[in-house]
Amino acid sequence: MSGAIVVRDAPLAHIRWGHAGPFVVLLHGVGGSRESWGDAISGTGRAIAAAGFTAVAADLPGYGHSPTIEPYDMAGLAARVHALLDGLGAASVAIVGHSMGGMVALELMACAPQRVNALVLIGTSPAFGRNDGLWQRQFLAQRLGPLDAGAGMAALAPGLVMGMASHRAPHDAVARAALLMSAVPEATYRRALAATAGFDRRGSLADLRVPVLCLAGADDRNAPPAVMQGMATRIPGAEYRCLPHVGHLAHMEAPAPVNAALVEFLQRHLH
């Protein structure tokens, strides 16, 4: 297996591990970037490549070296992932999506299902909160309040990460996740939160016709196990797994069991 290669001249900047085998595209959450799948944090990309796949961890628009988009919404995010697949020359890929990345994956499945041949959803949901709009407004006000008061991402990140991770998560993993979130541009963080707040693909779940793994963390308060299990029951043939002592930042908190679950699923369905 070759070393990791950073690619910036692409529809989405990305890190690539391996050059043989089916493509597996990794999509990060609101407070992440392509680096959340990298060697310094989770080792997920390298673990997938070591199993015989080509792993690609993308920076979604506005993150890392990927330019932002206008309007910044789920349709636009999915369109940029679609363009990335075209740039890779991949007719179809497996997608692993964490949190917001899982929502982007579901949006892509609704718009271009022929481009995805397997799907892993980690700590995500098919809709954001209740559909009355009030919950979303309250959530955004709570998350953005400190920024509106001038706190900045560096001040905001540690407390948010501690609230998302399991209380059993290793301290160094929490610290790395906080550093990752603190590097997210404030404008991107605001727009990404707004994009997730309007997301709802519950009506598309029954139409999924590819192997799907819903991977939950038992201590996840953002995408609780009951939500993920309920989502799995609405997807034909979907598998559901819940990892003990793991919170919302699953692959960063517990790389070994998460990577093992991903590799086992991909080997069954892509080889």
C-alpha positions as CSV (number, residue, x, y, z in Angstrom):
1,M,0.0,0.0,0.0
2,S,1.3,3.4,-0.9
3,G,1.5,6.4,1.5
4,A,-1.2,9.0,1.8
5,I,-1.4,11.6,-1.0
6,V,-3.0,15.0,-0.6
7,V,-4.9,16.2,-3.7
8,R,-6.0,19.8,-3.9
9,D,-6.7,20.2,-7.6
10,A,-10.0,18.4,-7.6
11,P,-13.7,19.2,-7.1
12,L,-13.1,18.6,-3.4
13,A,-9.6,18.6,-1.8
14,H,-8.9,15.1,-0.4
15,I,-6.4,12.7,1.0
16,R,-6.0,9.4,-0.8
17,W,-4.7,6.1,0.5
18,G,-4.1,3.2,-1.9
19,H,-4.4,2.9,-5.6
20,A,-6.1,-0.4,-6.2
21,G,-9.5,-1.8,-5.3
22,P,-12.9,-0.2,-5.0
23,F,-13.2,3.4,-4.0
24,V,-14.4,4.2,-0.4
25,V,-15.2,7.9,0.0
26,L,-15.1,9.3,3.6
27,L,-17.3,12.4,4.5
28,H,-16.7,14.3,7.7
29,G,-19.1,16.1,10.1
30,V,-19.7,19.8,10.8
31,G,-16.8,20.1,13.2
32,G,-14.4,18.0,11.2
33,S,-12.4,17.8,7.9
34,R,-10.7,15.2,5.9
35,E,-8.1,15.0,8.7
36,S,-10.6,13.3,11.0
37,W,-10.0,10.2,8.9
38,G,-6.2,10.7,8.8
39,D,-3.4,8.9,10.5
40,A,-3.0,11.5,13.3
41,I,-6.6,11.1,14.5
42,S,-8.4,7.9,13.5
43,G,-6.3,6.0,10.9
44,T,-9.5,5.1,9.1
45,G,-8.3,5.9,5.6
46,R,-5.1,3.8,6.1
47,A,-7.0,0.9,7.6
48,I,-9.5,0.8,4.7
49,A,-6.6,1.0,2.2
50,A,-4.8,-1.8,4.0
51,A,-7.8,-4.0,3.5
52,G,-7.5,-3.6,-0.3
53,F,-9.6,-0.6,-1.1
54,T,-8.8,2.9,-2.3
55,A,-9.8,5.3,0.5
56,V,-10.5,9.0,-0.3
57,A,-11.2,11.4,2.6
58,A,-12.7,14.7,1.3
59,D,-12.9,18.2,2.6
60,L,-16.5,19.2,2.1
61,P,-17.0,22.8,0.7
62,G,-15.6,25.5,2.9
63,Y,-13.4,23.1,4.8
64,G,-9.6,22.7,4.5
65,H,-8.6,23.4,0.9
66,S,-12.1,23.0,-0.7
67,P,-13.7,26.2,-1.8
68,T,-17.1,27.0,-0.5
69,I,-20.3,26.9,-2.5
70,E,-23.4,29.2,-3.0
71,P,-26.0,28.5,-1.9
72,Y,-24.6,26.3,0.9
73,D,-27.2,23.6,1.2
74,M,-27.4,19.8,1.2
75,A,-28.1,19.7,-2.5
76,G,-25.0,21.7,-3.2
77,L,-22.9,19.6,-0.9
78,A,-24.1,16.4,-2.6
79,A,-23.4,17.9,-6.0
80,R,-19.8,18.6,-5.1
81,V,-19.4,15.0,-3.9
82,H,-20.9,13.8,-7.2
83,A,-18.3,16.0,-9.0
84,L,-15.6,14.4,-6.9
85,L,-16.7,11.0,-8.1
86,D,-16.5,12.2,-11.7
87,G,-13.0,13.5,-11.0
88,L,-11.9,10.2,-9.5
89,G,-13.3,8.3,-12.6
90,A,-15.4,6.1,-10.3
91,A,-18.6,4.8,-11.7
92,S,-19.7,3.9,-8.2
93,V,-18.2,4.0,-4.7
94,A,-18.9,3.1,-1.2
95,I,-19.5,6.1,1.0
96,V,-18.8,6.4,4.8
97,G,-20.5,9.4,6.3
98,H,-20.2,10.7,9.8
99,S,-22.8,13.1,11.2
100,M,-23.3,15.8,8.5
101,G,-21.3,13.6,6.2
102,G,-24.0,10.9,6.6
103,M,-26.7,13.4,5.6
104,V,-24.7,14.4,2.5
105,A,-24.5,10.7,1.6
106,L,-28.2,10.3,2.0
107,E,-28.8,13.3,-0.2
108,L,-26.5,11.9,-2.8
109,M,-28.3,8.6,-2.7
110,A,-31.6,10.4,-3.3
111,C,-30.2,12.4,-6.3
112,A,-27.8,9.9,-7.9
113,P,-28.3,6.4,-6.4
114,Q,-26.4,4.7,-9.2
115,R,-23.2,6.3,-8.0
116,V,-23.2,4.5,-4.6
117,N,-22.8,0.7,-4.1
118,A,-22.6,0.6,-0.3
119,L,-23.2,3.0,2.5
120,V,-22.0,3.4,6.1
121,L,-23.8,5.9,8.3
122,I,-22.0,6.8,11.5
123,G,-23.7,8.9,14.2
124,T,-26.2,10.5,11.9
125,S,-29.9,10.7,11.3
126,P,-32.2,11.0,8.3
127,A,-33.7,14.3,9.5
128,F,-32.6,17.1,11.8
129,G,-34.8,17.3,14.9
130,R,-38.6,17.8,14.8
131,N,-40.3,19.2,11.7
132,D,-41.9,22.2,13.4
133,G,-38.9,24.5,12.9
134,L,-38.8,25.6,16.5
135,W,-36.4,23.0,17.6
136,Q,-34.0,23.8,14.8
137,R,-34.1,27.5,15.6
138,Q,-33.4,26.8,19.3
139,F,-30.5,24.5,18.4
140,L,-28.9,27.1,16.1
141,A,-29.3,29.8,18.7
142,Q,-27.6,27.6,21.3
143,R,-24.8,26.6,19.0
144,L,-24.2,30.0,17.5
145,G,-24.8,32.1,20.6
146,P,-21.1,32.0,21.7
147,L,-19.9,32.9,18.2
148,D,-22.4,35.8,18.0
149,A,-21.0,37.0,21.3
150,G,-17.5,37.0,19.8
151,A,-16.1,33.8,21.4
152,G,-14.5,32.4,18.2
153,M,-14.1,28.7,17.1
154,A,-11.1,28.2,19.3
155,A,-13.0,29.1,22.4
156,L,-16.2,27.3,21.3
157,A,-14.6,23.9,20.3
158,P,-13.4,22.3,23.5
159,G,-16.8,22.6,25.3
160,L,-18.7,21.3,22.2
161,V,-16.4,18.4,21.7
162,M,-16.6,17.4,25.4
163,G,-20.4,17.5,25.1
164,M,-20.4,15.2,22.0
165,A,-17.8,12.7,23.1
166,S,-18.5,9.9,25.6
167,H,-17.3,10.6,29.1
168,R,-15.2,7.5,28.7
169,A,-13.4,8.8,25.6
170,P,-9.6,9.1,25.9
171,H,-8.5,12.6,26.8
172,D,-6.1,12.8,24.0
173,A,-8.8,11.8,21.5
174,V,-11.0,14.6,22.8
175,A,-8.2,17.1,22.6
176,R,-7.4,16.2,19.0
177,A,-11.1,16.5,18.0
178,A,-11.3,19.9,19.7
179,L,-8.2,21.1,17.7
180,L,-9.8,19.9,14.5
181,M,-13.0,21.7,15.2
182,S,-11.2,24.9,16.2
183,A,-9.6,25.0,12.8
184,V,-13.0,25.1,11.0
185,P,-13.7,28.6,9.5
186,E,-16.4,30.3,11.5
187,A,-18.3,31.1,8.3
188,T,-18.3,27.5,7.2
189,Y,-19.4,26.3,10.6
190,R,-22.4,28.6,10.6
191,R,-23.4,27.7,7.0
192,A,-22.9,24.0,7.6
193,L,-25.1,24.1,10.7
194,A,-27.8,25.9,8.8
195,A,-27.7,23.3,6.0
196,T,-28.1,20.4,8.4
197,A,-31.0,22.2,10.2
198,G,-33.2,21.9,7.2
199,F,-32.3,18.3,6.3
200,D,-35.0,15.7,5.9
201,R,-34.6,12.5,3.9
202,R,-36.8,10.2,5.9
203,G,-39.0,9.7,2.9
204,S,-36.1,8.3,0.9
205,L,-35.0,5.6,3.3
206,A,-37.3,2.9,1.9
207,D,-35.9,3.5,-1.6
208,L,-32.3,2.6,-0.7
209,R,-31.2,-0.6,-2.5
210,V,-27.6,-1.0,-1.5
211,P,-26.0,-2.6,1.5
212,V,-26.2,-0.2,4.5
213,L,-24.5,-0.3,7.9
214,C,-25.8,2.1,10.6
215,L,-23.1,2.4,13.2
216,A,-24.1,4.0,16.5
217,G,-22.3,4.9,19.7
218,A,-24.0,3.9,22.9
219,D,-23.2,7.2,24.5
220,D,-24.0,9.4,21.5
221,R,-26.4,12.2,22.5
222,N,-26.5,13.9,19.1
223,A,-27.6,10.8,17.1
224,P,-28.8,8.5,19.9
225,P,-28.8,4.7,19.3
226,A,-32.6,4.7,19.2
227,V,-32.6,7.2,16.3
228,M,-30.0,5.2,14.4
229,Q,-31.7,1.9,15.0
230,G,-35.0,3.4,13.9
231,M,-33.4,4.6,10.7
232,A,-32.0,1.1,10.1
233,T,-35.4,-0.5,10.4
234,R,-36.7,1.8,7.6
235,I,-33.9,0.9,5.2
236,P,-34.4,-2.5,3.4
237,G,-31.8,-5.0,4.6
238,A,-29.8,-2.5,6.6
239,E,-27.5,-3.7,9.4
240,Y,-27.3,-1.9,12.7
241,R,-24.4,-2.0,15.2
242,C,-24.0,-0.1,18.5
243,L,-20.5,0.3,20.0
244,P,-20.4,0.5,23.8
245,H,-18.7,3.5,25.6
246,V,-18.6,5.5,22.3
247,G,-20.1,8.9,21.8
248,H,-20.8,11.1,18.7
249,L,-17.2,11.3,17.5
250,A,-17.0,7.6,17.1
251,H,-14.1,7.1,14.7
252,M,-12.0,9.7,16.6
253,E,-12.9,8.3,20.1
254,A,-12.6,4.6,19.3
255,P,-10.7,4.1,16.1
256,A,-10.0,0.4,16.5
257,P,-13.6,-0.9,16.8
258,V,-14.9,1.6,14.3
259,N,-12.3,0.8,11.7
260,A,-12.7,-3.0,12.3
261,A,-16.5,-2.7,11.8
262,L,-16.0,-0.6,8.6
263,V,-13.5,-3.0,7.1
264,E,-15.5,-6.1,7.9
265,F,-18.6,-4.6,6.3
266,L,-16.8,-3.4,3.2
267,Q,-15.0,-6.7,2.7
268,R,-18.3,-8.6,2.7
269,H,-20.0,-6.3,0.3
270,L,-17.3,-4.9,-2.1
271,H,-14.9,-7.9,-2.6
